[in-house]
Amino acid sequence: MRFTSKSMLCAFTLAMAIGFASAGYAEDADGQKVEPPPMPDRGTTAQGNCIDENSEYITRGKSLFSVMKLTNKCEARMKCAVFVYKINARGPAQGRATLILGPKSDGAAATRSYALKVKGAGGFSTSARECRLI
């Protein structure tokens, strides 16, 4: 295909880009654009596209806990090893656990939490996770 002007070449390139960009989306019955479901990574990774992570502090009685909640957004079972290290003025707290997350369609089984008893709220913290398909 030969283009005789730069404007025709730009128009053709723009049309191609729009076509490729829209090919990744589907439409539901109402004509709304729907993103394809997330797919898990192969191997042991953080599974950033499949796992939502939320953290918060809660109290149970007189004890304070840092809670790490993982939610699976993919249709595959996951096994996640979580590692948490928190430090504040009252001292450090460290913990690890293995959480089994069901597929998204299992509802409550797709969400699991890990609670680490801490000596105080705030300070510095770091956490990591290694998830894989099972």
trRosetta pair geometry for C-beta under 8 A, 3 or more apart (Angstrom, degrees):
i j d omega theta_ij theta_ji phi_ij phi_ji
3 6 7.8 97 131 -90 124 23
3 8 4.7 -174 -156 95 107 112
3 9 4.3 126 122 -67 167 89
3 12 6.9 -128 -89 9 134 143
4 8 6.6 48 50 28 66 146
5 8 4.8 96 63 5 86 100
5 9 7.1 -152 98 -3 48 87
6 9 5.5 -56 -151 39 38 114
6 10 6.2 39 152 -20 70 105
7 10 5.6 -50 -145 37 33 112
7 11 6.3 35 154 -20 64 105
8 11 5.7 -53 -145 37 32 112
8 12 6.3 32 155 -18 65 107
9 12 5.8 -55 -146 37 29 111
9 13 6.3 30 155 -19 64 107
10 13 5.7 -55 -146 37 30 111
10 14 6.3 31 156 -19 65 107
11 14 5.8 -55 -147 37 29 112
11 15 6.4 30 154 -19 63 107
12 15 5.8 -55 -148 36 30 112
12 16 6.4 32 154 -19 64 106
13 16 5.7 -55 -150 36 31 112
13 17 6.4 31 153 -20 65 106
14 17 5.7 -54 -147 35 31 112
14 18 6.4 30 156 -17 65 105
15 18 5.9 -54 -148 37 30 109
15 19 6.4 32 153 -19 63 108
16 19 5.7 -58 -150 37 30 113
16 20 6.4 26 156 -15 66 106
17 20 6.0 -56 -146 38 30 107
17 21 6.2 28 156 -19 64 110
18 21 5.8 -57 -144 38 29 111
18 22 6.3 18 162 -11 65 111
19 22 6.3 -64 -144 41 25 101
19 23 6.5 39 155 -39 62 103
20 23 5.7 -45 -151 13 32 120
21 24 7.0 -59 -177 20 35 106
22 25 6.0 -68 -162 42 53 104
24 35 7.9 2 135 -140 94 68
24 36 6.7 -94 175 -4 76 117
25 33 4.8 -4 170 -163 139 102
25 34 6.6 144 -169 64 83 43
25 35 6.3 -49 -115 -97 87 46
25 36 7.5 -134 -108 -26 40 79
26 33 7.7 131 74 -157 34 55
26 34 5.1 -34 74 64 84 99
26 36 7.0 90 -2 -74 105 75
27 31 5.6 -13 -172 -143 125 36
27 32 6.6 143 -152 68 72 33
27 33 6.2 -46 -97 -96 69 43
27 34 6.7 138 -121 10 17 92
28 31 7.4 -58 68 10 62 15
28 32 5.2 -8 38 57 104 89
28 34 5.1 86 -39 -36 96 130
37 74 7.0 118 156 -127 105 60
37 75 6.6 23 150 -8 152 108
38 49 4.5 -174 -159 150 121 96
38 50 5.3 -179 121 -85 127 63
38 73 5.3 46 37 109 135 111
38 74 5.3 -92 91 -82 94 88
39 49 7.0 8 57 108 50 135
39 50 7.7 -73 111 -68 17 108
39 74 6.8 94 -132 -127 19 123
40 47 5.9 -20 -141 -133 86 110
40 49 7.6 -173 -104 77 34 97
40 50 4.8 8 -94 -47 77 154
40 74 5.0 113 -49 159 92 175
40 76 5.2 -81 -9 53 139 143
40 78 7.1 -175 -115 -85 141 109
40 133 5.6 125 114 -67 153 107
41 45 4.6 -21 87 41 143 144
41 47 5.8 -147 25 -101 101 62
41 49 7.3 117 -36 33 91 107
41 50 7.7 -135 2 0 75 119
42 133 7.7 -39 -124 6 48 124
43 132 6.6 -77 149 -117 28 104
44 130 5.0 20 173 178 107 102
44 131 7.1 164 -151 76 63 27
44 132 4.4 -44 -94 -65 70 116
45 48 7.7 -68 136 -7 110 79
45 130 7.3 -169 118 -145 2 63
45 131 6.7 -36 75 60 52 76
45 132 7.6 106 18 -83 57 69
46 51 7.2 -124 155 50 65 129
46 128 7.6 -91 -100 -166 104 73
46 129 5.8 96 -134 74 72 87
46 130 7.2 -55 -81 -99 50 40
46 131 6.7 57 -165 21 20 98
47 50 4.4 -51 170 52 106 107
47 51 4.6 79 99 -7 105 112
47 74 7.8 -97 -175 0 120 137
47 78 6.5 -15 -51 -134 178 144
47 80 7.7 -98 31 -95 133 109
47 129 7.8 -67 36 111 94 116
47 131 4.2 -55 3 74 130 130
47 132 8.0 -161 -49 -72 122 28
48 51 6.9 -63 -107 49 19 86
49 73 7.7 -109 145 73 54 124
49 74 7.8 70 112 -61 81 116
50 72 6.2 -7 160 -152 94 69
50 73 5.4 -161 -158 56 46 84
50 74 3.9 -28 -134 -18 113 121
50 76 7.5 -40 -146 51 148 104
50 78 6.9 152 125 -64 133 147
50 131 7.5 -143 80 111 118 148
51 70 5.5 -24 -164 -161 108 101
51 71 7.1 139 -158 69 55 46
51 72 6.4 -27 -100 -101 67 52
51 73 7.1 -153 -71 11 19 91
51 78 7.1 -139 -76 121 109 171
51 80 7.0 106 -113 -89 150 145
51 101 7.6 155 -110 17 98 172
51 129 7.1 -118 123 101 161 151
51 131 5.9 152 -44 -12 146 165
52 70 7.2 145 76 -158 53 47
52 71 4.3 -14 57 58 104 102
52 73 6.2 86 -21 -38 98 113
53 68 6.7 -17 -163 -171 99 90
53 69 7.1 149 -155 79 47 53
53 70 5.7 -14 -100 -100 74 70
53 71 7.9 -164 -70 21 32 73
53 127 8.0 -177 175 104 144 134
53 129 7.2 -167 -87 -7 139 144
54 68 7.8 156 82 -157 43 45
54 69 4.7 -16 63 60 91 105
54 71 7.7 26 3 -5 103 109
55 66 6.6 3 -171 179 105 92
55 67 6.7 164 -150 85 55 53
55 68 5.2 -16 -99 -102 89 65
55 69 7.3 -178 -80 17 37 74
55 127 7.3 165 -77 4 142 156
56 66 7.7 175 91 -153 29 55
56 67 5.5 -15 63 58 76 100
56 69 7.7 5 15 -3 98 113
57 64 6.3 -5 -172 -174 107 99
57 65 7.0 156 -155 82 58 46
57 66 5.7 -33 -98 -99 71 62
57 67 7.4 156 -105 12 19 82
57 118 7.6 -73 -125 46 103 134
57 121 4.8 25 -127 -114 171 109
58 64 7.7 161 85 -155 36 55
58 65 5.3 -19 64 63 82 97
58 67 5.6 21 7 -14 113 127
58 115 7.5 -60 51 -127 114 118
59 62 7.7 -30 -171 -149 108 12
59 63 6.8 155 -155 82 65 46
59 64 5.5 -33 -99 -99 78 63
59 65 7.3 161 -97 17 27 78
60 63 5.3 -18 66 65 81 99
60 65 6.4 24 4 -7 105 123
63 117 5.8 -45 -177 -134 120 107
64 117 7.3 106 78 -157 52 62
64 118 5.5 -62 105 68 99 84
64 119 7.5 43 59 157 117 5
64 120 6.7 63 67 -109 156 21
64 121 6.2 -112 -176 -51 145 82
65 115 4.3 2 179 -172 137 104
65 116 6.4 142 -159 68 76 37
65 117 5.6 -46 -99 -95 78 49
65 118 6.7 129 -128 12 24 85
66 84 6.9 -179 99 172 125 145
66 86 5.8 137 -2 -49 161 158
66 93 7.5 147 17 89 123 139
66 115 7.3 151 74 -155 40 55
66 116 4.9 -20 60 62 93 96
66 118 5.0 57 -17 -23 103 132
66 125 7.2 -176 -159 -117 161 153
67 113 5.4 -5 -172 -173 103 120
67 114 7.1 158 -154 80 55 43
67 115 4.8 -19 -99 -99 81 78
67 116 7.8 -178 -80 21 34 67
68 82 5.9 174 100 179 146 150
68 84 6.1 -156 -27 -75 141 134
68 113 6.7 154 80 -157 46 65
68 114 4.8 -10 58 58 98 95
68 115 8.0 -170 22 -76 65 33
68 116 7.5 34 -5 -5 102 105
68 127 6.2 168 -104 -152 144 158
69 111 6.6 4 -177 -171 99 100
69 112 7.5 175 -150 93 59 34
69 113 4.5 -24 -99 -100 75 92
70 80 5.9 -110 151 62 174 164
70 82 7.2 -149 -36 -69 133 133
70 99 5.9 134 44 97 134 154
70 101 6.2 -93 115 -74 112 134
70 111 7.1 172 90 -147 50 53
70 112 5.7 -9 59 62 95 80
70 113 7.5 174 19 -87 66 40
70 114 7.9 32 -5 -2 103 97
70 129 7.1 125 -93 -120 137 160
71 101 7.6 143 -154 -143 21 132
71 110 6.1 48 -162 130 68 91
71 111 4.6 -10 -103 -100 81 88
72 76 7.8 -133 -176 68 129 58
72 77 8.0 -25 -138 -130 168 31
72 78 5.6 173 -105 18 124 123
72 101 4.1 144 -41 150 124 129
72 102 6.7 -163 42 77 145 41
72 103 6.5 -115 120 -139 137 24
72 104 5.7 -134 112 -67 87 66
72 110 4.2 -116 52 -164 98 90
72 111 7.4 -138 14 -65 74 46
73 104 5.7 34 -160 -87 26 126
73 110 8.0 107 -62 172 28 131
74 78 7.4 89 58 -42 115 119
74 103 6.9 -83 108 -140 59 76
74 104 6.2 170 70 -26 16 110
75 103 4.7 35 -155 -163 45 123
75 104 5.7 -63 -77 30 58 100
75 105 6.2 33 -120 -9 91 107
76 103 5.8 92 1 -100 10 97
76 133 5.3 -38 156 -126 131 103
77 100 7.0 -3 -176 -176 104 88
77 101 6.8 165 -158 87 55 59
77 102 5.9 -31 -109 -130 84 39
77 103 5.9 -62 -60 -45 58 77
77 133 7.0 93 76 -160 63 62
77 134 5.0 -66 107 65 108 89
78 100 7.5 165 88 -156 51 45
78 101 4.4 -2 59 57 97 107
78 131 4.9 5 -178 -173 120 113
78 132 7.0 150 -152 73 73 26
78 133 6.4 -52 -101 -100 63 41
78 134 6.8 130 -134 9 14 91
79 98 6.6 -2 -177 -175 91 102
79 99 7.6 164 -157 84 46 46
79 100 5.6 -16 -105 -105 73 71
79 101 7.7 -164 -76 22 26 75
79 131 6.8 159 80 -149 41 62
79 132 5.8 -21 59 61 89 78
79 133 8.0 36 16 133 83 8
79 134 4.7 71 -21 -38 110 129
80 98 7.1 160 85 -156 45 54
80 99 4.8 -16 64 61 98 93
80 100 7.9 179 22 -82 72 24
80 101 6.4 34 -3 -9 114 113
80 112 7.9 171 48 65 118 128
80 129 5.2 -6 -172 -172 111 114
80 130 6.9 154 -154 77 59 41
80 131 4.0 -20 -97 -94 87 91
81 96 6.8 6 -180 -176 89 105
81 97 7.5 179 -150 92 52 37
81 98 5.3 -25 -98 -100 69 76
81 129 6.7 158 80 -156 49 59
81 130 4.7 -5 54 56 101 95
81 131 7.7 -166 23 -72 59 46
82 96 6.5 175 89 -149 55 58
82 97 5.4 -5 54 58 98 81
82 98 7.7 172 15 -91 73 26
82 99 6.3 26 -9 -1 115 113
82 114 5.3 -165 74 8 145 159
82 127 6.8 -6 -174 -174 93 106
82 128 7.4 166 -153 87 51 46
82 129 4.9 -18 -102 -102 71 89
83 95 7.8 179 -150 96 43 47
83 96 4.9 -8 -104 -104 67 97
83 127 6.5 163 87 -156 57 57
83 128 4.8 -3 56 56 106 89
83 129 7.3 -174 19 -78 72 41
84 93 7.8 -13 119 113 101 90
84 94 7.0 170 93 -150 62 44
84 95 5.2 -3 58 61 101 84
84 96 7.2 178 20 -79 69 48
84 114 7.1 178 -15 111 135 127
84 116 5.2 -136 91 -33 142 156
84 125 7.1 -13 -169 -170 86 107
84 126 7.7 168 -151 91 45 48
84 127 4.6 -6 -105 -107 72 98
85 92 6.9 -16 -170 -166 84 110
85 93 7.6 167 -153 87 42 52
85 94 4.9 1 -109 -109 77 86
85 125 6.7 165 90 -153 53 60
85 126 5.2 -2 59 58 98 87
85 127 7.4 -179 24 -78 61 53
86 92 6.8 153 87 -156 50 59
86 93 4.8 -5 61 57 98 96
86 94 7.7 -170 27 -74 62 46
86 116 6.8 147 7 108 125 136
86 118 5.3 -35 92 -114 145 125
86 123 6.3 96 177 86 84 124
86 124 7.3 166 -154 91 52 49
86 125 4.3 -11 -106 -105 77 100
87 91 7.3 -83 -142 154 71 27
87 92 4.4 -24 -99 -99 88 79
87 93 7.6 -177 -77 21 45 62
87 123 5.4 -144 99 161 47 131
87 124 5.2 -8 62 62 91 92
87 125 7.3 173 21 -80 60 54
88 91 7.4 -5 63 44 65 31
88 118 7.4 69 11 172 122 115
88 119 6.6 -157 58 75 107 94
88 120 4.7 -121 92 75 146 107
88 121 7.5 90 -79 90 166 19
88 122 5.6 97 -118 89 131 73
88 123 2.8 -117 -87 -56 80 140
88 124 7.3 168 -77 21 57 59
89 120 6.6 -30 52 62 82 155
89 123 6.8 -148 -11 -88 61 110
90 119 3.7 -143 107 129 124 124
90 120 4.5 118 15 -8 129 121
91 119 5.2 54 54 18 91 161
93 116 5.7 134 139 153 122 112
93 117 6.6 -145 -146 92 140 55
93 118 4.6 -128 12 -111 159 68
93 119 6.4 177 -47 -7 114 84
94 116 7.9 -85 156 -156 9 135
95 114 7.3 179 118 161 125 118
95 116 4.3 -166 25 -113 142 112
97 114 4.5 179 43 -121 144 128
99 112 4.1 165 -166 104 120 143
99 113 7.9 141 -114 29 140 10
99 114 6.4 -106 -56 -50 123 105
100 112 7.0 112 61 -52 43 158
100 134 7.4 -50 -136 38 96 152
101 109 7.5 128 -168 144 45 66
101 110 5.7 45 -178 -156 91 46
101 111 7.3 42 -132 -73 98 14
101 112 5.6 -123 -84 4 78 114
101 131 7.9 -12 23 -139 127 125
102 106 3.6 -51 130 58 135 156
102 109 3.2 27 13 124 144 109
102 110 5.0 -85 74 -70 80 57
103 106 5.3 108 61 -8 67 102
103 109 7.9 23 42 96 49 108
103 110 6.3 -48 108 -92 23 107
104 110 5.2 71 -110 -119 33 157
105 110 7.8 119 35 -53 28 132
106 109 3.8 -51 134 58 127 116
106 110 5.3 145 65 -41 91 88
107 110 6.5 168 85 10 12 103
108 111 6.2 -70 -161 42 45 100
118 121 7.3 103 99 -79 133 41
120 123 6.9 98 90 -25 97 122
